[in-house]
Amino acid sequence: MTVTLDQIQAPIAAEMEEFEKKFRQSMQTRQLLLDKIMGYIVKRKGKQIRPMFVFFTAKISGGDPLPEATFRGAALIELLHTATLVHDDVVDESNYRRGFFSINALWKNKIAVLVGDYLLSKGLLLSLENDDYELLKIVSNAVKELSEGELLQIEKARRLDITEDVYFDIIRQKTASLIASCCAVGAASAGADKETIERARLFGEKVGMAFQIKDDLFDFGTDEIGKPVGIDIKEKKMTLPLIYALQQADWLTKRRIIYNVKNNDGRKDRVQAVIEFVKQSGGLNYAIQVMERYRDEALEILRTFPASASRTSLEQLINYTIEREK
């Protein structure tokens, strides 16, 4: 039987409700336009998986009941992450985010950039006003990694010469660093020692790697799940299934496929040719194996923490992230 997100969340349901109220309050401002935009951002929140990782990791690291610092740590991550998403939509000229209009689509680029800056400063002030220097250090490092990962991907996309090692570097920085910071913040906010914080961080990194590979696999599906199929190929992004498939191909096939990726211009036939090539070359099966390896490594680290309802929920949350359909 598939476990739902509500069932996974059960041990921290009260804390999540409390967090939502506190987060909504932290987003309020006297500037009318800004307050309207903040209200819009709060309303279209996603599955809230990041705060869940913070709370569960705090609990398994000794923070039960959760200290106030854990709530602030979760809010800091949400503020800084939301700021990066708002800026991302401007950079990508994207009009939608999770099925809703993006901030730049509704209020134009200039306002979206300023809103991102505002969210960033809110997060910084939240930490500084409460002397949460350790938490600020962890999350600031994740934002730095995220930016470096994005730039590395853009640089490599121009030449389409991404190896597996470079791909892993990109997703470690772009995606895994954020989930790693959620887990490190959870442990640090609960007053854990350096060894425990690092163990929690590494656990989150492994989950983040599996999560991103799962996301990349969606691009080769048959339904429009989460994001339009073939979007990575249209955007000339080299992901693990494609990288592996190209490694197995002869020189002529490789040249033809790279030509299709480079010059697809959104053409469905060329995008479809790349998808078929990846499927026939075992790229999907290979990526699934790597994803499951990261999942198993994450579970191994998690099981070094004491058994509890929160640890069980974290195990379920890992499986949920790689078994999800969108």
VEXTI-672510 format. One record per residue: residue in one letter; x negated, y, z of N, C-alpha, C, CB in turn. Coordinates in steps of 0.001 Angstrom, whole numbers, plus 524288, in hexadecimal, padded with zeros to 5 digits. Each point is the difference from the previous one (the first is absolute). Glycine has a CB too. Layout:
BEGIN
AXYZXYZXYZXYZ ...
***
This chain:
BEGIN
M7FCB77FB518000080349804AF800007FC8F804E9800008072B7FB18804D0 T7FA0C808A27F7C27FCF7804C87FFB880168803988048D7FF837FF2E7F632 V7FC69802C980C68800D0803898046E800A6805837FDDF7FAB17FA358061E T80937808A07FBD3800E6805587FE237FC90803CF80308809477FDB97FD85 L7F64A806F8800537FCD8804108028A8024E80174805507FD52803727F72D D807E07FC8E8094A8029580134805027FEAF7FBEE8042380746804617FB24 Q7F87F7F6A48033A7FEA27FBD1803B37FA4F80077801C0806A47FA217FBC1 I7F5F6807378008B7FA72800AA8013F7FF5580474803EA7FD6E7FCA47F70D Q805AA80784808197FF89804D08031F802367FF72805868008E805007F7B7 A8028A7F6D98093E802EA7FF68804F27FCEC80152804FC804FB7F9327FB6D P7F613804C9805537FD4080126804EA7FEB7805CD800D37FC507F71D7FF5D I803F180C0D7FC677FEC68059B8009580487803727FE227F6787FDED7FECA A80E427FFD7800E480489802EA7FDF4800EC8050E80305804057F78B7FD33 A7FBB68083380803800EC804A7803407FBC68041C7FEFF8045A7FA68806E5 E7F6BF803CE7F8BB7FB9A8039B7FF0E8006F8029D7FA9A7FA4D7FA6C805D6 M80777802937F64A800928022A7FABA8043B804397FFE97FD1A7F7677FC24 E80718807A5806D48043D803D88004F7FE0D8050A80297806AA7F8B18007E E7F65B8068A803BC7FDBF80480802C67FC2D802FC7FC78801027FB3180894 F7FBEC801D77F4817FC2F802647FC78802B5803557FBD67F9EE7F86E8018C E80A5D805747FC66802D9802CE7FBEC801E180551801E8802C07F7737FC38 K7FF4D808AC8089D801D2804F68024C7FB73803C3800A1807397FB4B804B9 K7F47C802B57FD787FB6A8035E800EB7FDBA801FF7FAE37FE0F7FB078082C F801DE801927F3EC7FDC08018B7FAF680364804287FD6B7FC077F7107FEF2 R80922808428016D8039E803D17FDB57FF4280555802978067F7F8CF7FE02 Q7F8DF80722807397FF27804E5802DC7FADD802997FE62805257FC628078B S7F6CF8005A7F7B47FADC802267FE9C80001802847FA9A7FBDE7F93480598 M807EC8056F7F7238004B802147FAAF80326805157FFB37FF3F7F6DD7FCB1 Q8035B80A95807998033E804BA7FFDE7FCA6804F47FFF3807117FB25804C1 T7FAD1808C27F8747FD33804F97FF9C803EF8046B7FF5E7F8237FB877FBFD R806438093180588803948047B7FFA4800308024C7FA787FE2B801F38096B Q7FE2C7FC7A7F34C7FFEC802067FA9E804257FCFB7FCE27F6348026E80087 L80DD2800467FDA38049F7FD667FDD37FEE67FC4A7FB76804E1807BB802C5 L7F82F7FA117F95A7FED87FCAE7FB7C7FCF77FB2B801B17FFEC807E67FA2A L7FC317F8FB809317FCC27FBB6801EC8034B7FC178031E7F836806098004B D80B5E7FC07802EE803547FC9C803348038D7FC9F7FC867FFCB806B48074B K802127FB9F7F4768034A7FD237FC4D7FCEA7FB817FD7D805388083D7FE3F I7F5EC7F8EC800347FCAA7FC097FD7B7FE827FBBF803EE7FC7C806D17F9BF M8023E7FABC80B197FEA77FC278040F804A17FC4B800F87F9CC8068680436 G80AFB7FBC07FBDE804B77FCCF800B6800977FC167FB968044880763804BB Y7FA827FA477F68A8005B7FC977FB697FC077FB8D8006A803108079F7FA7E I7F8347F99C8073F7FBDE7FC0580093801997FBEB8040F7F920806AC7FD8A V808DB7FB26806F3801927FC6D8043D804627FC5D7FE317FD69806C4806AE K8064A7FB677F6518048D7FD027FE307FE867FB827FC618054280814800D8 R7F6A17F8A17FBFE7FEC37FBF67FC1B7FB747FC8F801BC80342805F97F905 K7FC537F94B80C147FBD07FCA280214800917FA6B7FDDD7FF8F805888083E G7FC107F7BF7F7668000D7FAAE7FDE8801177FBF3804347F9BF802D97F92B K8038E7F8B780665800F47FBB1803A87FD64800DB8054A800B17FA0E7F85F Q7FC0D809EF808047FD3980154804DD7FC6F7FB96801DF8077E805BF8026A I7F5ED7F7DE7F9E57FC707FBB6801547FB2A80214802E28032D7FAF07F81E R7FB15809C68068A7FB4C8021C80290800C4800B9805E97FDBB804877F799 P806837FE2180A29800B980062805B3800857FAA68029B8044E808A17FE9E M7FE027F3967FE998007E7FABD802377FAA47FDA68011C808717FEC87FB29 F7F3EF801D7801297FAAD7FE06800DE7FD74802B2804B07FF2B7FE1F7F660 V801B88070280A277FDC4802EF80474802267FDC98051F7FF23808357FA6F F806107F751805EE8026B7FE58804EF7FEA57FA5A80171807428063D7FE35 F7F9147F63F7FDF87FEC97FA86801207FA467FF53801A6806E57FD457F98A T7F59C8057B803BA7FA6E7FF69801527FEE3802578055D7FD9F8004A7F672 A805098040180AE37FF59802498053F801B87FC0F804288017C809207FC60 K802F07F44280290802137FC40803D67FC5F7FB57800CA808FF802BB7FD7E I7F4E67FB237FE377FC907FB61800A07FA998018D80220804C47FB917F88F S7FA268099F807847FAF9801E68021480085801ED805997FD56802797F6F6 G807227FC7880B76800A6801598059280383804A08010B7F7537FC748014C G80ADF805F57FAAA8035880497800BC805AC7FE94800957F9B7805227FAEC D807C87F864809698056C7FE6E800C08019B80155805977FF257F8B67F945 P8043A80B31807B6802DB8033B7FC367FC60803A57FCF3807CC7FF93805D9 L7FA28802437F5B27FCC18034A7FC9B7FEFD80552802768039F7FB617F833 P7F76A80653807DD7FED98054A801F5801A7804277FC057F8747FC678053A E80808808747FC7B8017A804547FC847FC248008D7FB77804248049D8079E A7F6E87FA3A7F96A7FBF8800817FBE98013B7FC947FB477F95E801F8806EC T8093A7F9957F9F9801607FC7D7FBA280404802917FC717FE217F82B805A2 F805B280A7D7FCB4803F5802C37FCE57FD748046E7FCE0806EF7FDC5806B8 R7F56E804F27FBCC7FD42804437FD3D7FC9E7FDD47FBA47FFFD8056180831 G7FD8C7F6227F8BB7FCB57FD917FBFE8032B7FE6F7FB407FA097FCCC806F7 A80AA4800F97F9F8803727FE747FBAB801D3804D87FD00802F87F80780513 A7FE4280C2E7FDC6801BA804DF7FD777FB938025F7FCC98065E8019E80757 L7F4E77FE337FAC17FB6C802137FD367FF457FD377FAC47FBBE802338089C I804A47F89E7F7777FF677FCF67FB2E80452801567FC207FBB97F8C380511 E809238078F7FCCF804638014F7FC8A7FF5A8056B7FD96805D37FA4F8056D L7F8778097F7FDBC7FF4A8055B7FE0E7FBC2800467FBDB802E680369808A5 L7F8937FA417F8997FB9D800437FC4E801167FCCC7FB187F9E18014680785 H808A07FA357F929801347FCBE7FB7A8040E802AA7FC7E7FDF17F7F080548 T8060B80A687FD2380404802C67FCED7FD8C804867FD00806E67FD878069A A7F56B805297FBE67FD428044F7FD5D7FD357FE117FB1B7FED780485808A2 T7FE977F6F07F7BB7FD2A7FDE87FB75803CD7FE607FBAF7F8C87FCEA805F2 L80BCF8010C7FB92803E77FE697FC138023F804B97FD1C802367F82F80581 V7FED680C017FD6B80210804CC7FD9B7FC0B802237FC168053B8020E8082A H7F5BE7FDFC7F9617FBDC801D77FC797FF577FC4C7FB597FB6F8043A807A2 D805087F6A27F9647FF8E7FC107FBCD80400800ED7FBB17FCB37F98D8068A D80828807977FB1780434800CF7FC317FEEC804BF7FC86806547FBF08064D V7F70D807F77FBEA7FE7C8049D7FCE47FBDE7FE697FC0C8020D8061980787 V7F9E67F71F7FA5C7FBAB7FE4E7FC9F801F67FC787FB9A7F9DA800A5807A4 D809AA7FBB17F9C8802057FC377FC2580482802217FCB67FD487F8F680611 E8045E80BD17FB17804898025D7FD5E804BA7FC5E8005C7F9FE804D67F9D4 S806A47F8E180ACE8042F7FC2F800D7804E7802B9802137F94D7F8F6801C5 N80B23805B57FBF0804EF80269801A68030B7FCC2803F280055804377F761 Y7FDD07F704809A2802D77FC9E803A37FC517FD8E803F78069E7FE2B7F90F R7FB8B800DF80B9C7FD2B7FD3A80422804057FCC3802E07F9038071C800F3 R806647F3B87FED4803AA7FC3D80268805A8800E87FE447FA047FF73807B5 G806AF801B37F33980546800A37FDEB8027080552800FF800FD7F6A08013A F7FC2C80CD2801A6801E88054F800F07FCC6803D17FCC1802F27FD9C8092C F7FF2D807117F5FB7FCDA804097FD777FB5E8015A80378807F3803987FB5D S7F3847FD40802417FB5F801A0802F18008B805C58017B7FA5C7F94C7FB46 I80255808788085C8002D8057C801C17FED4803AC7FB6F7FD357FD4480917 N7FEDE801487F3B97FE93803627FB8E80448800387FBD77F6A47FDDC801AD A80C777FDEC7FDE38044D7FFFF7FC2B80448803CB801AA7FE057F6A47FDB3 L802E2809B08076D8043680355801F47FE4A805A580101803E17F812803F6 W7F73E8088D7FDF87FE4F80542801977FB1D801FF7FD2D803E17FE0980895 K7FA577FF287F37B7FB74801827FCC87FAC47FF12802D8805AD806BC7FB99 N7F6257F9378013F7FACF7FE6E801DB7FDD280366804637FE717FCA97F728 K8020A8087D808487FD9A80381803D98021C7FEF4805767FED8806C67F90B I806627F8B480746802707FEFF805187FE6C7FA98801FD8079F805D67FDA2 A7F8277F6447FEE37FE827FAAE801947FA777FFE68024D805E17FC597F8FA V7F6818066F8048D7FA938002A801FC7FFE88028B805667FC71800857F6BF L80674803C9809E98002A802B28050E802897FC978043480073808987FB4C V803947F46B8032E8028E7FC67803B07FC207FBC5801C0808CF801AD7FBB5 G7F4337FC3B800957FBF57FC23801567FC0E80243803CA801267FBD27F74A D7FD3480904807C47FC48802A38038380258800B0805747FC11804B27F849 Y808F77FCB3807D2802BB800D7804F9800287FAE98032D8057C807237FBD8 L7FBE57F4928018A800437FAE4802AC7FAAC7FE7480226807567FD477FA16 L7F4A8803BF802D47FAA17FED28019D7FE9F8030C804ED7FD797FE407F6A5 S803BE806D8809667FEAF8034280486803417FE71804C87FD9E807617F9EE K8074A7F6F0805308034C7FE27804537FD847FB49802B3807FE803497FB4A G7F6057F927801747FD797FB5A802217FB218015A8031D8037B7FAE67F886 L7F9598089D805457FB298019A802AC80141802948053A7FB8B801367F74C L808448025E808BA80175802C1804D4802407FC4C80413801B4808007FABD L801787F4448038A8024E7FC318039D7FBB57FD3580319807AA7FEC47F9E1 S7F4277FFC5803697FBAF7FD3F8028E7FCCC803AC8036E7FFAD7F9C37F87D L7FF0A80AC9805757FC9E8039F802DD8029E8020E804F97FBDC802847F784 E809427FE808081A802CF8020A804998005A7FBFB8046780526805BF7FA0B N7FA467F53F804958005A7FBD2803F27FAC17FD43800F88094C7FEB57FD56 D7F27F80397800A27FAB07FDCD8009F7FF8C7FA647FE147FED4805D28079D D804177F8E27F4317FFBE7FAB97FDC07FBA27FFB37FBE9809B47FEC680199 Y7F17D80268800237FBA9800697FC3E7FEB57FAD17FD5C7FC778073C8055F E803DF7F4807FDA17FED07FAD47FDD0803E27FE9A7FBA97FC3C7FD2E808B0 L808CA803F07F8488040C7FECC7FC207FF498035B7FB1E806387FD8180738 L7F87B8077B7F9A27FF358039A7FB9D7FB607FE437FCAB803C08075C80556 K7F8297F6C97FD507FB4C7FE247FD3E8015B7FB4C7FC897FA458033480772 I808C67F9207FAAA8017C7FB427FD17803348016E7FB277FFF67FAC980866 V803FC8088B7F85380393801447FBAF7FD5B803877FBF98079F7FF2280622 S7F5298049A7FBAA7FD32803747FC507FC5E7FCD47FC8A8007B807678066F N7FD1D7F4A57FBDC7FC8B7FC977FCF9803197FD057FBD17FA0B7FF19807D6 A80ABB7FF427F98A803507FD337FC3B80182803907FB6F803787FA548074A V7FDC680AAB7F9DA80170803B27FBD77FB55800FF7FC66806A48043B805FA K7F4B27FC187FC567FB2D800AE7FCE67FF3F7FB527FC627FBE48055780741 E804B57F5EF7FAEA7FF707FB2B7FCED803FB7FFD77FB897FCB27FB4E80804 L808198062B7F9448043E7FFF57FC2D7FEAE803837FB598067B7FE4380736 S7F791806687F9F17FE98803B97FBD77FB817FDDA7FCB2802F680784805AE E7F9267F6327FCEE7FB857FDCC7FD26801B87FB7E7FC7B7FA0B8029C80761 G809867FA1F7FAA1801F37FB947FCF6802E2801C77FB1E800B27FADE80837 E80293809227F862802E88022A7FB897FC3B802117FBDD8077F8025A805F4 L7F4828008E7FBD27FC428024D7FC527FCC27FBCE7FD497FFA38080B8058C L7FEEF7F3D77FD5D7FD157FBAA7FDB28034D7FD5C7FBCA7FB117FEA380876 Q80A05800A67F89D8037A7FD8F7FC2D8007D8035A7FB0A804F27FBBE80764 I7FB9D8096D7F94F8006B8038F7FB857FAFF7FFCC7FCBA80614805E280524 E7F57D7FA317FD8C7FAE77FFDE7FD4D7FF6C7FAFF7FCC97FC0A8056C80738 K8056E7F6277FB1D7FF607FAF97FD598040F7FF287FBB07FC4A7FC7080843 A8085E805DD7F876804317FF4B7FC207FE698023F7FAB7806AF8005C8072F R7F5F0803827F8D57FE59802677FB0F7FD067FC217FC927FF91808AE8047E R7FD5F7F3E97FE277FCC57FC587FCFC802257FA707FFFE7F85E8058680226 L80B7F7F973801278024F7FABF800937FBD07FBD3800F68075E802C37FA22 D7F4DD7FE878093B7FBB87FC48801168001A7FE34805B17FA8A804507F90D I80A2B7FAF780905800777FE85805897FEF57FA2A800BF806878073D8015B T7F5C37F7958020E7FEEB7FA8F801708035A7FEAF804C57F6A28006D7FC67 E809657FA9180516802F57FE79804B47FE13802F2804C98017D7F7237FC29 D7F949809618045A7FDCC802AA80494801D7805A6800577F8317FA2F7FF7C V807DF8087C7FC05801BD805777FFE7805D280042801487F9128024A7F94C Y809FB7FA1F80487805A47FFC68011D800F27FF6A805E1801A47FBFB7F71C F7FB708006E80B6A800B07FF3D805A17FE7D804E8803087FE427F66E7FEDC D7FDA580C457FF5D7FE77804F78027F80470803FB7FF987F6817FE417FDD8 I80BD0802147FD7F8043D803CA7FF1C804A47FEDC8038D7FD1D8010C7F6AE I804AF7FA0B80978804BC7FEF18031A7FED780019805DF803827FA907F899 R7F79680448808DF7FE8A800678058B8008F805AD801C57F9B97F8567FF26 Q8049A80B347FD6B80044805948015780586802317FF4E7F69F800ED7FD53 K80BE27FDB97FE45805058025B7FEA3804927FE238035C7FC9D800C47F70E T803847FA4080A31804897FDC8802BC7FE957FDB78054F803F17FE167F75C A7F80B7FE9A808A37FEB87FD29804D47FE40803A88045D7FD7B7F8547FA94 S7FFF780C09804067FE078039480408804758023D8034C7F86D8023B7FA2C L80C277FE8680367804638024A802E28024D7FC16803E3801F5805C77F84D I7FEE77F554805EE802207FC108039E7FBF77FEC28043D8059B7FC297F8C3 A7F55E803E6805BE7FBCB7FF37803DE800338044C804237FA577FBA57F927 S806A68093880526800308045F803BC804CB7FF8F803917FB4B805BC7F97D C809197F84580472804B07FF1F803457FEA77FC5C8048F805EC801447F81B C7F7687FA7B806A07FEB97FC0D803FA7FBDB801FF803CC8023E7F8F27F996 A7F9D9809E1804617FBF28023A803648025D8041D803A37F92F7FE547F90D V80A5E804E9804E3802A3804008032E803497FD6580443800378062B7F841 G8028D7F59D8065A8031C7FD2E803DC7FCA47FE23804848061D7FD3D7F8F5 A7F57E80031805CA7FC807FDF78040F7FD8C8046E8032A7FE277F82F7FA60 A7FFFF80BED802F17FD6C80461802AF803CE802E6803977F9DC800ED7F865 S80B067FFC3805C8803DE802D680328801797FCFA804EF803708041E7F7D4 A7FBC77F6B880805801357FCB6804927FB5F7FFA5803C3806387FADA7FA77 G7F58F807FB804337FB61800138036D7FC727FB4D7FF69805408050F80623 A7FB077F8477F55B7FCBD7FB557FF217FA378017D7FF6D807A77FB887FBA3 D7F4E480099805397FA668010C7FF657FE85800057FA337FE327FBD9808D0 K7FCF1805CA7F6187FE3C800A27FA8D8005F7FAF17FCDB7FA05807068030C E804A87F49A7FF768001D7FAEE7FD488058F7FEA57FE4F7F83C7FCFB8053E T80B8D804007FE3B805827FED87FEC580202803997FBB58016F7FCF780938 I7FD0A8080B7F711801AC803C87FBF87FDF27FE4A7FAAA800148075A806AA E7FAFB7F6EF7F92A7FDAB7FE4F7FB0B8029D7FAFE7FE007F77380420802AB R809DC7F85C800E8802AD7FB257FE8180565801457FDB97FB247FAFE80712 A80796808AA7FB6780529801AA7FE1C7FF7A802A37FAA5803258012780957 R7F8C7802107F60C7FF1D802BA7FAFF7FF0D7FC167FB9F7FC41807B5804D0 L800687F4647FC3C7FEAF7FC147FC0E804D57FCB87FE9D7F6B07FFB78035C F80C7B7FF1280095804EC7FD367FF1780363803217FC2B7FF987FBF480918 G801038091E7F7E88032E8035A7FCA77FDD88006F7FA848029B804EA807D6 E7F83B7FB267F7C27FD82800547FAD0801447FB327FCB67F8C380563803D8 K806FD7F6077FE9F8013A7FB1D7FD27805B6800017FE367F9357FB1F8054D V80A51806AC7FE23805918004D7FE90800B2803C27FB6C802B17FE0880955 G7FA988066F7F6EE80061803F67FBE67FE1A7FE097FABB7FED3806BB806CD M7FD157F6157F9417FDF87FDBF7FB1B804237FC677FD987F6A98008480369 A80BA57FC1B7FFDF804167FC677FE1E804AF803127FDF97FD0E7F92580671 F8046080AF97FC648047F803437FE917FF43802647FA928018E801F980984 Q7F9C0800257F5687FF178029A7FAF97FFD47FC197FB777FB1080701804BB I802B47F4607FC377FFE47FC097FBD78059F7FE667FEB27F70E7FCB5802FF K80C43802C68010C8058C7FEC57FF1D8027B804427FC9F800837FB36808AF D7FE53809AE7F88A802178046E7FD107FE4B7FFC07FA477FFED8056E80833 D7FB277F9207F6F67FDF07FFA77FAA9802987FB8A7FCF77F76F803AD80326 L80A057F8317FFA18029E7FB927FD72805668017E7FDEB7FB1D7F9F1805E8 F80780809BF7FCBA80529801BC7FE3C7FFDB8020E7FA6980240802288093B D7F9437FFF67F5367FF8B802687FAD4800AA7FC017FB9B7FA0D806B4803DD F805457F44D7FD758004C7FBE47FC078050A7FCD7800707F6427FF8780005 G80D7E8025B80326804F17FD40800CE803A18009F7FB5D7FF0A801568098C T805947FC617F6F3803CE800517FBB580456803EB801397FE0C7F6AD7FDB3 D8026B80AC7807498040F803C9801747FD6D80518801A58061A7F8C0802D4 E7FCF180B5E7FD147FDF8804FE801DC8007A80009805EA80282804B57F795 I7F9507F98A80AEF800047FF71805B67FC698042A80247801CD7F6347FF71 G8007680D5E803977FCBE803E0802A87FDDB8041E7FC587FDB67F93C80663 K7FFC6805107F5647FDED803AD7FC1A800CE7FD7E7FAAB7F934803D680656 P807367FF507F583800F27FDB37FAD47FBB27FC2F7FE7A804C18081B7FD65 V7FCA77F381800567FC317FC177FE647FC5F802517FBD08066D7F8B38021C G7F4888063D7FE887FC33801EC7FC317FE2E8058C800F9804127FA227F9B6 I7FD948083480AAB7FE9480577801067FA1C800A9800B5808C08015780427 D7F4AC7FAD47FE7C7FA5480055800BC7FD307FFCA7FAC3800DF7FBC5808CE I80107800D77F3B57FD907FF807FAD5800BC805127FCF38019F7F6397FFF9 K8032480BF28003880100804FC7FD507FC5B8044580206809667FD6B7FEB2 E7F57C80265806777FC9F803FB802627FA347FE847FFBA807608025A805F7 K7F7727F9647F7327FA9C7FE277FF347FD427FE82805267FF92805B87F80F K803817F82D80B987FDBC7FE3C804F57FE7F7FA4D7FF79805638067D80527 M7F5C57F84D7FC447FE1E7FA987FFCA800F27FD6D8054B7F91F8025A7F938 T80A6B7F9D8806F18011B7FD47804EA7FDE37FA6B7FFBC808178058D8016B L7F7F77F7BC8030D7FD6F7FAEA80071801C37FBFC7FBEC7FF30801DA80968 P805F77FD7D7F595801867FC117FC117FD908010C7FAA3808637FECE804D6 L7F7728062D7F9947FDC8801727FAE87FA0F7FF6E7FFF780775806347FEA2 I7F6017FB6F8059C7FA427FF94800557FE547FA487FF807FFA08080F805C1 Y803107F47D7FD2D7FEB47FA6A7FFD6800E47FDD37FA838026B7FF1980987 A80215802307F41F8014E7FDFB7FAC87FBE6801A77FBFD8098E800488024C L7F49B804917FE0A7FBFA801EA7FC547FAD37FD20800BF80453808CE7FFF7 Q7FA887F5CA804FA7FB1D7FD20801187FFF77FAA77FD517FF4D804A6808A4 Q805697F9227F6AC800647FAC57FDA880026800317FA01804BE7FD0880809 A7FC128079C7F5C5800F5800737FA5B7FAFF800417FCCA80840804898021C D7F81B7F9DC7F8E77FB8C800A67FC717FFA7805C97FE70800EE7F69B7FC94 W7FAB180ABD800F07FEC88057F7FEDE804408029D7FCAC7F6797FDC780087 L80B737FF587FB81803D28023E7FC668053F8010A802B77FB8F7FB4E7F89D T80631800D980A86804F48009F802E37FF938048F803D6801DD7F6517FF23 K7F9AD809D9803997FF158042A803D0800688055F7FD677FA2F7F9F68052D R803688066C7F64080001804F67FD2080598801907FE707F6E57FE027FCA2 R80C2B7FE278019A8055C800FC7FE538036F801BF804967FEDD7F9587F8E0 I800828040280B978032F8014C804967FE8D8056B80218800BC7F6678023C I7FA3880AAF7FE167FE508052A801EA801F1804507FC5B7F8047FBEE8041F Y80802802F17F6C38020D803CC7FC3B805D3801138012A7F9757FCDE7F917 N8097B7FEEF807F7805978008D8012C800F78032C804FC8018B7F7727FB8C V7FB0F807BA8086180092802F3804E87FEB3805C07FF0C7FDB27F7F380550 K7FDE4808F47F8017FE2C8055F7FF0B803B58031F7FC947F6F57FCC9800E7 N80B688009E7FB3780323802C57FC15805B67FE5F8000D7F80D800B97FA93 N809F57FDE380A1B805697FE0880005803FD804597FF167FD2E7F8F080619 D8018D80BE67FB6B803918047E7FF3B8059A7FEC5801AA7FA5F802EC7F896 G806217F9B080B55805327FE94801ED802EB7FC307FC818004C8089D80425 R7FD157F56D7F7AF802A27FC6B7FC59801107FABF802957FB9E804777F872 K809597F9F080771801927FB34802B87FD447FB2E7FDDD8089880417801C0 D7F6A87FB9C7F90B7FD9F7FB4E7FDB57FA617FF40801DF805BD801147F825 R7F75380349808347FA8C7FF8F801C97FFAE7FEB2805CE7FD5C806657F91C V806037FC0880A05800217FEE18059F801807FA41800D680270809768020C Q801787F4BA7FB0A801D17FA948006F7FBBD7FC237FE6780925803087FE37 A7F3CB7FE657FDD57FBAF7FC987FE3A7FBFC7FF4680459801578030A7F6BA V7FDA18012980C2D7FC4A7FFB48045E802427FC92804597FC74808FF7FDC8 I808927F7C68036B802867FCEC804227FFDE7FA297FEA9805DB807AB80227 E7FB6C7F6FC7F8F87FFF97FA7F7FE4A7FA887FDAB8005880788801DE7FA06 F7F49880130804587FA887FE418002B7FE677FEB08059B7FDEE8058F7F81E V803817FDE780B957FE9A7FF3080588802997FB0C8021C7FF08809C08013D K805F27F5837FD70802DC7FB65801E17FD987FAEF7FDED8082E8056580071 Q7F67E7FA967FA7B7FDD67FB4A7FD917FA687FED9801C0805BD801B27F85D S7F78780246809757FA7E7FF4E8018C7FF4F7FEA2805BF7FDA7806457F913 G806B47F8F8809B87FFA57FE81805927FEF580492803A47FCCB7F7707FD14 G803D180D52800F27FEF5804A780333803928007B804B07FCED804567F80A L808127FA3C80743803C48007B804467FED87FC048044D806C6803417F9A6 N7F8377F7DC804C47FED87FBE5803E17FB17801478031C804447F9647FA2F Y7F7D4808B3803167FB1F8016F802A2800FE804428040D7FAE47FD967F7F2 A8080D8068180683801238045D8038B8031E7FE22804BB7FFEA806337F862 I803C67F624806BD803167FDE0804597FC6E7FD2E803E8807D87FF077FA06 Q7F4627FDF0803F67FC487FD388036B7FCD4803D2803527FF727F8C27F965 V7FEBD80B75804257FCDB803ED802DA80366802A7804277FA48801887F7FE M80A8B7FFD880686803A580274803A8800EB7FC75804BE80453804C87F883 E7FC777F63480686800FA7FC54804517FB287FF438036B806A07FB717FA6C R7F4D4804F8803277FB197FF9D803117FFA280496803DE7FB757FB5F7F869 Y805C280955805B97FFF08049580381804187FF68804487FCE5805B37F899 R807BD7F838805FA804237FF1A803D87FE197FC478044D806D68017A7F901 D7F6997FA3E805587FE147FC19803C97FBC4802458038A802167F8E97F994 E7FA7F80A608042B7FBD980281803228025E803C0804037F9BE7FF3D7F866 A80A6A8038680609802B78039A803988026F7FCEC80484801DE806437F887 L800AB7F5568062B802827FCC8804087FBFA7FDC2803D2807227FDC87F9A2 E7F45F800E2804447FBC37FDE68034B7FE4F8040C804127FCF07FA507F882 I8027480A97805CA7FE7C80432803A580469800EB803EE7FA4E804407F90C L80A887FBE6804FF8048580109803658005A7FBFF80465804BB803F97F868 R7F9E97F72B8066B800887FBD2803EA7FBC68003080434804157FA897F921 T7F85080936806697FC32800C9804468025780376804457F8867FF067F99C F80C0D803588054D802C98031B803F1803AC7FC65803147FF7A808337FA4C P801D87F93380A9B803737FCA0803248055D7FF397FD6F7FB5A8031D80809 A806CF7F8327F89B805327FED57FDC78041C803668029F7FD4B7F6B57FE0B S8066080B577FECE8043F803438020E8041A8009F7FBBA7F9D3804DD80626 A80AAB7FD747FB448041F801027FC237FE09803B87FBC9806E17FE91806E2 S7F5DF805447FAAD7FDE5803CC7FC3E7FC2E7FD5F7FC348011180727806B3 R7FBD77F5337FB4A7FC5B7FD3D7FC82802FF7FCB37FC0D7F9377FFCF80721 T80B007FDA67FAB08034D7FCE77FC758025A803837FBCB8020C7F9A980749 S7FFD580AEF7FA578024F803AD7FC3A7FBF5801D87FC0A80668802E3806CF L7F4C77FDDF7FAF97FBD28019F7FC597FEF77FBB77FBF77FBE98059280711 E8041E7F58C7FAAE7FF5F7FB967FC5280454800267FBEB7FBBE7FA8280709 Q809158065F7FAC780479800427FC6E7FF8F804AF7FC55805937FB9D806C3 L7F85F808BC7FB4C7FF6E804BF7FCDB7FC057FF357FB9E8025580568807DC I7F97C7F7AD7F94D7FC177FEC77FBF98028A7FCCF7FBAA7F8BD8002B806B7 N80A187FBC47FAC8802957FCAF7FC1A8041A803157FCEB7FE767F82C805BF Y8043A80B647FCF5803F1803497FD667FD6F8034E7FBC780569800408083B T7F60B802017F8F27FD70803827FC377FE357FD247FB0B7FD1A8058480784 I801B97F5687F8FB7FE3C7FD4E7FB3F804357FC987FD7E7F71A80011803C0 E80D5A7FF7B7FEE18044E7FD017FDB08045C803927FE0D7FDD47F88C805EE R8019780CA87FB1780421803B87FE80800FA7FFF67FA207FD9380592807A2 E8071C7FBE27F6F280185800197FA797FFB3805777FDAB805CB7F869801B2 K7F8D780B7C801987FF398054F7FDEE7FCB18032E803AB8088B7FF907FB6D 
***
